[in-house]
Amino acid sequence: MIEIEKRSLINKSKYEDLLDFLDNNGKFIKKFKRYTIICIERADFVADESATDDIRIRTDGKTGLFTLKTGNWHSGEARNEYEIHFKLEEIIDAIGIMINLGTKYCVSVYIERKEYQYLDYTVSLDKYFLNDDYMIDFEKLVKDGNNRGIEKIEDEIVKDMNKLGLDIIKSQEMVDFINKINSIQKAQHDFTKIKVEDWYKEWEDYIYCRI
């Protein structure tokens, strides 16, 4: 499958307005907290704009998800996505695999997500806990080989988001946002200096979404 998604950064007021709108005009799917640990290519934790692989592990407090996205995240083009589920008790092994496939530098992100079905999109509203930010994401999955229609679908998503007063996040704005997240010292992990087991002890409550 090819994932087509568009995002918009929003403030708290807009976040609350959109929740009201989607409660009345969309179909609520679920609400959950999510912990994510993301591979970072550089030891200074600055986003590498040339990177073509995005390796991360996500948990919802119950199960784990190992994800690989291929394609340059900075280009705005559709990307291929591959996922494998695992038992949460196996997360130390999953982190070990991630470190050896990617780099030894990672960043933690913790959010609360509210997910809706709106029109033919999956719409996610995210509240970030380690930084005071909010984001909305419109996502649509299409089958591989449907490349001709991707540009048309992207235009449709943009139009539908614009109708809600949402400005699509620009490429440089996304880079700045990622670097803002990456700069949170509490969330930075250098596995050349810390053992995975020690990382786990510190972040266990986040991994199991207890916070």
Backbone torsions as a table, in degrees:
resi	resn	phi	psi	omega
1	MET	NA	150.4	174.7
2	ILE	-110.3	129.2	-178.5
3	GLU	-94.8	122.3	174.7
4	ILE	-111.6	121.6	-178.2
5	GLU	-143.8	149.1	176.2
6	LYS	-132.1	141.7	-175.6
7	ARG	-125.3	158.3	174.7
8	SER	-142.0	131.6	172.1
9	LEU	-80.2	136.1	-177.1
10	ILE	-135.3	163.6	175.5
11	ASN	-95.2	177.9	-175.6
12	LYS	-62.6	-40.1	-179.8
13	SER	-62.6	-45.1	179.4
14	LYS	-66.3	-37.0	177.0
15	TYR	-58.3	-47.2	-179.1
16	GLU	-67.5	-37.5	177.0
17	ASP	-63.5	-41.1	-179.0
18	LEU	-69.2	-35.0	175.4
19	LEU	-61.0	-44.6	177.8
20	ASP	-61.5	-43.8	-178.9
21	PHE	-62.5	-46.8	-177.0
22	LEU	-71.3	-31.4	174.9
23	ASP	-61.3	-33.5	-177.0
24	ASN	-93.0	-23.5	-172.3
25	ASN	-123.2	-6.2	178.1
26	GLY	-122.2	-175.7	177.1
27	LYS	-112.8	117.1	179.3
28	PHE	-66.3	131.1	180.0
29	ILE	-101.7	-57.7	-177.9
30	LYS	-167.8	164.1	175.3
31	LYS	-130.8	134.5	179.6
32	PHE	-160.0	162.0	171.6
33	LYS	-98.3	149.0	-176.8
34	ARG	-139.6	131.4	174.4
35	TYR	-104.8	134.1	179.6
36	THR	-132.5	136.4	171.1
37	ILE	-118.7	128.7	-168.6
38	ILE	-119.2	133.9	174.3
39	CYS	-68.1	136.0	175.2
40	ILE	-118.3	134.3	-174.6
41	GLU	-75.4	-29.6	-170.4
42	ARG	-108.6	144.3	-178.8
43	ALA	-69.2	-18.5	178.1
44	ASP	-90.8	4.0	176.4
45	PHE	64.9	21.7	173.3
46	VAL	-89.7	136.5	-177.7
47	ALA	-60.8	133.5	177.3
48	ASP	-91.0	107.4	-175.1
49	GLU	-70.6	-13.0	179.7
50	SER	-94.8	-3.6	-176.1
51	ALA	-63.4	140.6	-179.4
52	THR	-113.9	-7.2	177.1
53	ASP	-120.8	137.8	179.6
54	ASP	-123.5	105.9	-177.5
55	ILE	-109.7	128.7	-179.5
56	ARG	-153.4	161.1	175.3
57	ILE	-123.1	133.8	-179.7
58	ARG	-123.5	146.8	172.7
59	THR	-134.8	152.2	173.3
60	ASP	-113.1	17.0	-178.5
61	GLY	91.6	-10.5	-177.8
62	LYS	-124.1	-42.9	-179.0
63	THR	-133.7	162.0	178.8
64	GLY	-110.7	155.5	179.4
65	LEU	-137.5	118.9	176.5
66	PHE	-95.4	122.7	-172.9
67	THR	-125.0	136.9	170.8
68	LEU	-126.1	122.1	172.3
69	LYS	-110.1	132.6	179.1
70	THR	-112.7	144.8	-174.7
71	GLY	114.0	148.4	-174.9
72	ASN	-69.9	119.0	-177.8
73	TRP	-67.2	-21.3	-175.5
74	HIS	-85.3	-12.9	-173.2
75	SER	-82.1	-22.3	-176.4
76	GLY	83.2	0.2	-179.6
77	GLU	-84.6	159.3	178.2
78	ALA	-61.7	147.1	-176.4
79	ARG	-126.0	149.4	173.0
80	ASN	-80.2	144.7	-176.8
81	GLU	-132.6	135.2	179.3
82	TYR	-128.2	137.0	-174.6
83	GLU	-136.1	143.1	173.7
84	ILE	-134.5	127.8	177.3
85	HIS	-86.4	149.8	177.1
86	PHE	-147.9	160.8	176.7
87	LYS	-70.9	140.4	-174.5
88	LEU	-64.1	-26.0	177.3
89	GLU	-66.1	-14.5	-178.5
90	GLU	-95.6	11.6	-171.6
91	ILE	-65.0	-31.6	178.2
92	ILE	-62.9	-41.0	175.9
93	ASP	-65.8	-39.7	179.2
94	ALA	-63.0	-40.5	177.6
95	ILE	-64.3	-39.7	178.0
96	GLY	-60.5	-42.0	177.0
97	ILE	-63.9	-45.1	-178.4
98	MET	-60.4	-44.3	-178.7
99	ILE	-60.6	-42.2	-176.8
100	ASN	-77.4	-23.3	175.6
101	LEU	-85.0	-31.1	-175.8
102	GLY	-110.4	-106.3	178.5
103	THR	-135.1	179.9	178.4
104	LYS	-97.4	11.6	179.8
105	TYR	-116.5	129.2	-176.2
106	CYS	-140.8	161.4	178.3
107	VAL	-131.7	138.6	176.4
108	SER	-94.2	139.9	175.6
109	VAL	-131.8	135.6	-178.9
110	TYR	-130.8	123.3	-176.3
111	ILE	-134.0	163.9	163.2
112	GLU	-110.4	127.2	-177.9
113	ARG	-116.7	135.8	170.9
114	LYS	-117.6	125.3	-170.2
115	GLU	-116.8	135.3	-178.3
116	TYR	-132.1	156.3	165.1
117	GLN	-99.5	120.0	-179.7
118	TYR	-134.8	124.2	-170.6
119	LEU	54.2	-125.9	176.9
120	ASP	-112.6	32.1	179.5
121	TYR	-114.4	154.2	162.2
122	THR	-94.0	119.4	-176.0
123	VAL	-111.5	126.5	-178.8
124	SER	-118.8	132.4	174.8
125	LEU	-110.9	121.0	-175.0
126	ASP	-113.9	134.1	171.9
127	LYS	-113.4	122.1	-177.6
128	TYR	-89.5	136.5	-177.0
129	PHE	-94.0	-34.6	-176.8
130	LEU	-84.7	-10.6	173.8
131	ASN	-146.0	150.4	-173.4
132	ASP	-86.8	75.2	-178.0
133	ASP	-136.3	160.1	178.7
134	TYR	-137.6	147.3	-179.3
135	MET	-147.4	148.2	173.0
136	ILE	-119.6	142.1	-175.4
137	ASP	-132.2	127.4	173.2
138	PHE	-105.0	126.0	-175.5
139	GLU	-131.2	141.9	174.9
140	LYS	-141.7	135.0	178.5
141	LEU	-103.1	133.9	176.7
142	VAL	-127.0	156.6	-178.6
143	LYS	-71.6	149.2	174.5
144	ASP	-56.8	144.3	178.2
145	GLY	92.8	-5.5	179.8
146	ASN	-96.2	40.5	-172.7
147	ASN	-64.6	-29.6	-178.7
148	ARG	-61.0	-35.8	-175.2
149	GLY	-87.3	-4.9	-174.7
150	ILE	-62.9	-46.8	-178.5
151	GLU	-61.6	-39.8	178.6
152	LYS	-63.8	-43.6	179.6
153	ILE	-64.4	-41.0	178.4
154	GLU	-60.7	-41.9	178.5
155	ASP	-63.6	-39.1	179.6
156	GLU	-65.2	-41.6	178.9
157	ILE	-61.9	-45.9	-179.9
158	VAL	-59.5	-43.9	-179.8
159	LYS	-63.0	-43.3	-179.0
160	ASP	-68.0	-33.4	177.2
161	MET	-73.0	-39.8	177.8
162	ASN	-59.6	-35.5	178.7
163	LYS	-61.6	-24.3	179.4
164	LEU	-95.5	9.9	178.6
165	GLY	76.4	26.6	-177.4
166	LEU	-104.7	130.0	174.7
167	ASP	-96.3	126.7	179.2
168	ILE	-63.8	133.2	-179.5
169	ILE	-64.1	129.3	-179.9
170	LYS	-77.2	160.5	-175.7
171	SER	-55.2	-48.3	-178.2
172	GLN	-68.6	-33.9	177.0
173	GLU	-63.4	-37.5	178.5
174	MET	-67.5	-40.0	176.6
175	VAL	-61.0	-44.5	-179.6
176	ASP	-63.8	-40.0	179.9
177	PHE	-65.0	-45.1	179.2
178	ILE	-62.1	-42.1	179.0
179	ASN	-66.8	-31.0	175.3
180	LYS	-63.2	-44.8	178.0
181	ILE	-64.8	-44.8	-177.1
182	ASN	-65.3	-22.6	-176.2
183	SER	-83.7	-6.2	178.8
184	ILE	-71.7	110.1	-172.1
185	GLN	-61.0	-37.8	179.7
186	LYS	-57.6	-33.0	-173.1
187	ALA	-90.5	-5.3	-177.1
188	GLN	-84.1	137.4	179.0
189	HIS	-131.1	121.3	176.4
190	ASP	-111.1	101.3	-174.6
191	PHE	-78.9	7.2	166.2
192	THR	-84.1	-13.7	-176.0
193	LYS	-119.2	-16.6	-178.6
194	ILE	-130.3	139.6	177.6
195	LYS	-76.9	148.3	179.5
196	VAL	-58.3	-38.1	-179.3
197	GLU	-63.6	-37.0	178.3
198	ASP	-72.1	-38.8	173.9
199	TRP	-57.3	-44.5	-177.5
200	TYR	-60.0	-44.0	-179.6
201	LYS	-59.3	-39.8	-177.8
202	GLU	-73.0	-32.6	-171.7
203	TRP	-110.7	10.1	-176.2
204	GLU	-56.5	-44.1	-178.4
205	ASP	-64.4	-32.8	175.4
206	TYR	-72.2	-43.2	179.9
207	ILE	-56.6	-40.2	179.8
208	TYR	-93.5	10.2	174.3
209	CYS	54.1	47.2	-179.9
210	ARG	-94.2	-10.4	-175.9
211	ILE	-92.5	NA	NA
